[in-house]
Amino acid sequence: MSRRRDRRRKPVEPPSDDTDARGTSPEPPPADTPAAGAPASPFGASGRPFAKTPFHQGLYGGLGLLAAWLIYQSLGVVLGLLVVIVVAAFIAIGLNPVVVRLQRLGLPRGLAVTTVCLAAILVLCGGLLAIVPPIITEGTAFIDALPDYIDTLSHQPWVLQLQERYDIVQALRDAASGLSAATVFDAAGGIASVLGVAIGSVFDGVMIVLLTVYFLVSFDRLKAGFYRLLPASRRQRARSLGDEVLAKVGGYTVGALSIAAIAGGCSFVFMLIAGVPYAYALAFVVAVLDLIPQVGATLGAVVVTLVGLTVSVWVGVACAVFFILYQQLENWLIYPAVMRRSVKVSDLAAILGILIGAALLGVVGALLAVPAVATVQLLVREVYIPRQDAT
């Protein structure tokens, strides 16, 4: 009896998770079954990875080298297109703050982008219509009159002293004697070559406009898609850093264009008062060169001063004094006021960035150098240095 009672009191253990009701172990799920909590894909789950044998590793390494070589060769072919894409993206980043401000006023994104693009096109077309005809007329006249200007310049006392030492006037006269509007076409390779360059420039300009509009319309979607390429654990920090970089680059672009416009306008007014010839063309040159950080304003001042010296020594001196005073005003008042919210870059880093950018991409590289250097400085300050301090 006691044995029967012990058997009745003994509890029955439930089957474990690894066995079913019959006491047998269930079969393992197939390899392509998605894990718990993983989103189901309409194309099915991925299977087991391939075996990593020495043959596969060598094959993957060879394919990687081949892909790297093909990418290198392709970059040389599509470099011009990449420059167009970078310039369009740079302009879109610069115009995006204006679009965001219009959105805050209640305009939809599409209407805000349309308004900004139409305003930019009207300003560009109006500026070209006001500047290009005088530039062509005055530029051609300046090239034709350059030998006479050199003769006039050669009679200046300070030039005579340099002539006695270095014989520079004869070299300048020989170089300018054959220079004319016709020789410019010959030096460029003929009319066909000039037309080809002009058509290519027009095509690049149209592509830049279209890509800029597309980037502005899809700005938020493209930015979100880029962040999704990063690991989920790093997206929040990458989003914060990326938004900061975009905001500062946009502010820098708008500020640089505003400063260049101010420099060109002030130079134009001064040249009209001082009687410097070719005021339209020289003001345009000053504005374009002023877009190049650190050295652009100095180059514009040298060009205008040399043209002023052809009128008289006093006009040349007045040009030099004006640009010296204006550069002080721009460096200490205009630039800080416009760039107060933009990114700050040290002088040494800006000069090195401009030299490297100009060597890689020419004028476009010089214009993009300061935002690129500012981005690198931000990443170093916010990512690299904290990691180094933590180790």
Buried (B, 14 or more C-beta within 10 A) or exposed (E): EEEEEEEEEEEEEEEEEEEEEEEEEEEEEEEEEEEEEEEEEEEEEEEEEEEEEEEEEEEEEEEEEEEEEEEEEEEEEEEEEEBBBBBBBBBBBBBBBBBBEBBEEEBEBEEBBBBBBEEBEEEEEEBEEEBEEBBEEBBBBBBEBBBEBBBBBBEBEEBEEEBEEEEEBEEBBEEBEEBBEEEEBEEEEEEEEBEEEEEEEEEBEEBBBEBBBBBBBBBEEBBEEEBEEBEEEEBEEBBEBBEBBBBBBBBBBBBBBBBBBBBBEBBBEBBEEBEBBBBBBBBBBBBBBBBBBBBBBBBBBBBBBEBBBBBEBEBBEBBBEBBEEBBEEBEEEBBEEBBEEBBEBEEEBBBEBBBBBBEEBEEBBBBBBBBBBBBBBBEEEEEEEEEEEEE
